């Protein structure tokens, strides 16, 4: 065991030394006299850690970047050194994508011996946020030893390395492996302190073998800086190097790796409690081409049994576009196998549109009653009229407006459907060619309720009016305004207002919305940033919890939940909506652009999302706002653009009335 491997000089010496040290620690702990034994154990631990670092150090390099952007959105980008890991003796180095968000004009790699080599980006792993660099050097490069996934265990030592400071050995932070298969099966979690200095560096075990490459990650987002806000928090992630090495040859050829997409939406919002039942299968998607359809329940994927939706995300999370996955679904009384070849992108989905607004009355009769018919819509062309009752589509009974919308989501836009209509004593079957969701706001809309319920004086109601609330586990506070005519039999729309830097005037905000909330059955929710001068990304979870808390106490119409904000608050609305598609149905962003590094997700058949944005003539971020609009339109989202004028305020009566009418149309079908 003490003879060096001729191909990797000296490596087994380090490994043998560490095994010996670990044995000595155990012997000292068991046999040493009570006095002083703890000091001996600590000394041996330090020796083991140093030996592990010495073994991995020859593969850890320093990365220096020059030029590029000074800011990425509102983020000031540092040009300080970061870390990389040699993964191939012919000049390939892995690093975190975070290290290159500023799009540097030149990259240098400083080798352990001190020599510098120019580097270029060869390929990117967009699923795991890694970058592969190529350098040319005469210096001999040493590949690291790495642990297989089978050799990783929760509770084992983990040492995070970075090479950004002068010295023979890298800097280090010691912890344990606190979890495996995090971020939907892609990452190791460690409590060792991780910071931008060691992003791209290795996480090693006590034997000096590389467990993974350190990167910032978040389960809710996939942009390059997602998770960076957790640095030095005790929550750090590393991509298993064993996984990367399995794809290294593909990246060496200059081929980017991207997450694999199946093209389905699942029924319900409970990842951990509900089965993986398909609610919608996007047309022309890999799942649709493999024969999957609405109502199928996925019970096995990628060799793993699936009982809950989260298990499906874990099974598919590690896979890339181009991978094939065997899926087994339960369809009525049989099991159906399907081989699905995952893709990196789908043809942008566009929601089909019939052309009506439904009445929101909840009666016991079958079908839905037409409240409003859009001018020029397929419904108008087919002859549908106000007060018609829609009974069925393509022979399937219409149970509710929500169910009708879900049924439409399984169809292509411009597809022909047959709709059964009750008009007085007459029953008609109309053939309708579907269109796409409109972006125009009707100038006038009839009431959404024929006879809203009245309060019973003895009925126990939740708090009404201005309600100041604080969640027990959160430092933030939030304000809610619930109209005095609130009734639990009338589901209300929810407007989540995210304030601009500097906070907001509570009285002015309530005054602007009070009557409109009463007239349109809306509830206003205004979370407050802990620091009034700015929102932090980490506060997204507080905002989501605040909304969930309100939903648990009041009857909320899920089709009319809107995130609304001004400037920085508006930009945060985009992030909130993209992260919580199950909650948000509309984004109303005033003088705000999508943050620079945030990528809008694909349009989802099941979770319909609409956008309302304003562009003033002198808007500070006019160019970026227009770029955001263009990107959303490319993805086939419906975007309503309102030019409010250079002198207009987002609190003007006309501006609020326009926005309220837009919110009132979000349940269109």
ABEGO torsion letter per residue (X at the ends): XABBBAABBGAAAAAAAAAAAAAAAAAAAAABBABGAAAAAAAAAAAAAAAAAAAAAAABBBBBBBEEBABBEABBBBABBBBBBBABAAGBBBBBAAAAAAGBABBBBBBAAGBBBBBBBABBBAAAGBBBBBBBBABBBBBBBBBBAAABBBGBBBBBBBBABBEABBBBBBBBBABBGBGGGABBBBABBBBAAABGBBBBBAAGBBABBBBBBBAABABAABGAAABGAGBBBBBBAAAAAAAAAAAAAGBBBBBBBAGBBBBEABAAABBBBBABBBBGBAAAAAGBBBGBBBABBGGBBBABAAAAAAAAAABBBGBBBBBBBBBEABBBBBBBBBBABBBBBBBBBAGBBBBABBBABBEBBBABBBBGBAAAAAGBBBGBBBABBGGBBBABAAAAAAAAAABBBGBBBBBBBBBEABBBBBBBBBBBBBABBBABBBBABABBBBBBAABBBBBBEBBBBBBAABABBBBBBBBAABBAABBBBBBBBBBBBGEBBAAAAAAAAAAAAAAAGBBBBBBBBABAABBBAAAAAAAAAAAAAAAAABBBBAABBBBBBBEAAAAAAAAAAAABAAABABBBBBGBBBBAABBBBBBBAABBBBBBBBBBAABAAAAAAAAAAAAAAAAGBBBBBBBAEAABBAABAAAAAAAAAAAAAAABX
